[in-house]
């Protein structure tokens, strides 16, 4: 996951929420820690980028039915409550 601030003001982002989708059902997971370290909230200055590598295997091991999900996206909110969403990513083709 890579987040870029394309605006002209600093953005203070909360932890991302990964959303797995399958037809009409959704399952949400908030990323609280990365390698046992709390890195959120993160402050992004204009033009800066923050990257995070997320392995989906950890979610599949914990909740095996997530392997049936065919789409996913990521949402983040800033401190003021404004929501930022990624485009939907297709995980499987049927």
Buried (B, 14 or more C-beta within 10 A) or exposed (E): EEBEBEEEEEBEBBBBBBBBBBEEEEBEBEBEEEEEEEEBBBEBEEEEEBEBEBEBEEBBEEEEEBEEBBBBBBBBBBEEEEEEEBEEEEBEEE
